[in-house]
Amino acid sequence: MSDKSIKAKHRQTVESRAQGCCEYCRIQARFATQSFSIEHIQPLSRGGKSELDNLALA
């Protein structure tokens, strides 16, 4: 993932949408062993884009 490819507005929207939980396994951030990041569901290297429907908090 390239942090620079994700706009601050999109980052805030994804974090709000996730409500403090991993969007894959739904664990709450306070119980996670590592800090969350925003990932591209379909990687940029495979044609994915930095759009809301391709971003997940994980």
C-alpha positions as CSV (number, residue, x, y, z in Angstrom):
1,M,0.0,0.0,0.0
2,S,1.2,3.5,-0.7
3,D,0.0,6.0,1.9
4,K,0.6,8.9,-0.5
5,S,-1.9,7.5,-2.9
6,I,-4.8,7.8,-0.5
7,K,-6.3,11.3,0.0
8,A,-6.8,12.5,3.5
9,K,-10.5,12.9,2.8
10,H,-10.7,9.2,1.8
11,R,-8.7,8.1,4.8
12,Q,-11.1,9.9,7.2
13,T,-14.1,8.4,5.4
14,V,-12.7,4.8,5.5
15,E,-11.9,5.2,9.2
16,S,-15.3,6.5,10.0
17,R,-17.1,3.8,8.0
18,A,-15.1,1.1,9.8
19,Q,-16.2,2.4,13.2
20,G,-12.9,1.4,14.8
21,C,-13.0,-2.2,13.5
22,C,-11.0,-4.2,11.0
23,E,-13.1,-4.3,7.9
24,Y,-12.1,-7.9,7.2
25,C,-12.4,-9.7,10.6
26,R,-14.3,-7.0,12.5
27,I,-11.9,-7.0,15.5
28,Q,-11.9,-3.7,17.4
29,A,-8.8,-1.6,17.2
30,R,-8.4,-1.7,21.0
31,F,-8.0,-5.5,20.9
32,A,-5.7,-5.7,17.9
33,T,-2.0,-6.5,18.4
34,Q,-0.9,-4.1,15.7
35,S,-2.1,-0.7,14.6
36,F,-4.5,-0.6,11.7
37,S,-3.7,0.8,8.3
38,I,-5.7,1.5,5.2
39,E,-5.2,-1.1,2.5
40,H,-6.1,-1.3,-1.2
41,I,-8.5,-4.4,-1.6
42,Q,-7.3,-4.8,-5.1
43,P,-3.6,-3.7,-5.1
44,L,-2.5,-0.8,-7.2
45,S,-0.1,-3.2,-9.0
46,R,-3.1,-5.1,-10.2
47,G,-5.1,-2.2,-11.5
48,G,-6.8,-1.2,-8.2
49,K,-7.5,2.5,-7.6
50,S,-7.5,4.7,-4.5
51,E,-11.2,5.0,-4.4
52,L,-13.5,4.4,-1.4
53,D,-14.9,1.1,-2.7
54,N,-11.3,-0.3,-3.0
55,L,-10.0,0.8,0.4
56,A,-10.4,-1.0,3.7
57,L,-9.2,-0.4,7.3
58,A,-7.2,-3.5,8.4
